[in-house]
Amino acid sequence: MEYSFSDRVLELKPSAIREIFKYAADPEVISLSAGNPAPEAFPSKAIGEIAAQIFAQDPIGALQYSVTEGYPALRRHLLAYMQKTHQIGRAFDEILITSGAQQVMDLFTKSVCNEGDVILCEAPSFIGSLNTFRSYKARLCGIPMEEDGISLSGLEDALKREKHVKFLYTIPNFQNPSGITMSLEKRHGVYELAKKYGIMILEDNPYGDLRFAGEHIPAIKSFDEEGIVMYAGTFSKVISPGMRVGYAIGPKPILQKMIVCKQGEDVHTNILAQMICDEFMTKYDYDAHLAGLREIYRKKYALAEEALQKNLAPDVTWTPVEGGLFIWCTLPDTIDMPTFCKEAVLRKVCVVPGNAFLTNENDPCHAFRINFSTPTDEQLVRGIELLGTLLREKLGGKA
Ligand SMILES: Cc1ncc(COP(=O)(O)O)c(C=O)c1O
C-alpha cells in the first residue's frame, strides 16, 4: 500500500529529542537529554491516598464522561489560585483544563491561525510547540534571544517586516531550552509591542513555580488589560506529566472556540487526573510541596554547575539559570556541535543538539542542552565528566 499523507503532516519529522531518546533508552547511556521531573519530586504517597479516597467517595464521578471545559471544582480553585497568587485572570478571561500545556498550543493555534500565518518564536524555543505550529502550516519566524530574554528590537523589526503575524510564542521563565528568564522591563516591552502591532501573545509557563534563586517576576498575563494574552499552565512539572493536566487562561471568545476544538480532539481531559490535581491543590499543603521541589532542583543545579565549572569551563560557556530544568551550553566555534553530540552518545552520554530547537534547524548553532533534573546525582556528575573528556580531546589537549 502506498500511503498518501495530508499536506499538513507531510513535512513533519519526529523531533530530534524523540530520536535521541532511542539512544537514551540504552541503560548504559547517561541521559542528560530528557526534561522529566526528578523521580524524588513526585508526591506519590499523597496521590495514592487521594485516588483511594476518590474511589471510595465518588467512583462514578471519576469514571464517567465529564464536561469539556474541565472538572468544575478544579477550574474554580485553579482560577482563584492564579488570580490570588499571580494576578492572572480578569473578568474577560476564562479557564479551560487541557490535556497538558501541549494541548493549549494546539487548540490556540487551531483556533486563530490560517495556513501561512506567521508565528513569532524565541530562537531557540520548545520543539513540541514549534512542531504543533508547523502542523498547522504556520510560518515560523525566530527572534534572537538575549541574556534577559527576547530581543525587543528583533521583535519590532519582525513586526514591521512580516505580514499576517498572528501571535508571539514566549516562555518567559527558565526558558526551554535556553534557561533564560525574561526581565520585567522586557515583559512590559513585549506586551506594549503586541498591543501596538495588534498581535496576541501565547505565554507558556511550565517552569515558573520552579524558581530556586533570584526574585519572582510577574507573568506578562498579569498586566493584560486588553485581552491579548493566552496563558498556558500545567501540572506536569509540579505534580506529574503522566497525568496530563494543563490549563489555558485567556479571553472568553477565544476559549469558546478552543472548547469546540477540544470536543473534537479528546472530549475532555482525564477526569480522575483532574480530580486528583484538585484535591492535591486544595487539601494538601501545595505551597510547601512547591518549596520542596525548588529545594530539590536548587541542589541538582548546584551540582551540575560545579561539574560544568570543573570539566567544561572556560571553553564551554552557559547562562546561569535561576530555575527550571535546563542549561544551555555553548561550545567553542572550532568544534562542530552535531558531531560533538553524536560522539558524546558513543561515549555513553546523551545531550540534545541545539539546532533541534531552532525555527530553521539548518541555521548555525554551537549549543547543546543539558537537563539536570532527571539523572541521579552520580549520573549527572559522571555525564558531565564524560563531556569534559570529549571536549579536551577535541581541543587537542590530554584527556
Ligand atoms: C516550554 C514547554 N511548554 C510546554 C510543555 C508541555 O508540557 P505538558 O506536559 O504540560 O504538555 C513543555 C514540556 O516539556 C515545555 O518544556
The ligand as a Gaussian input file, in Angstrom:
#p B3LYP/6-31G(d) Opt

LIG

0 1
 C        8.173000      25.003000      27.353000
 C        7.242000      23.848000      27.440000
 N        5.961000      24.029000      27.153000
 C        5.084000      23.031000      27.223000
 C        5.474000      21.755000      27.580000
 C        4.473000      20.658000      27.580000
 O        4.038000      20.373000      28.844000
 P        2.827000      19.399000      29.149000
 O        3.410000      18.154000      29.712000
 O        2.010000      20.152000      30.135000
 O        2.073000      19.162000      27.888000
 C        6.810000      21.518000      27.903000
 C        7.263000      20.173000      28.272000
 O        8.406000      19.861000      28.444000
 C        7.721000      22.587000      27.823000
 O        9.008000      22.447000      28.103000

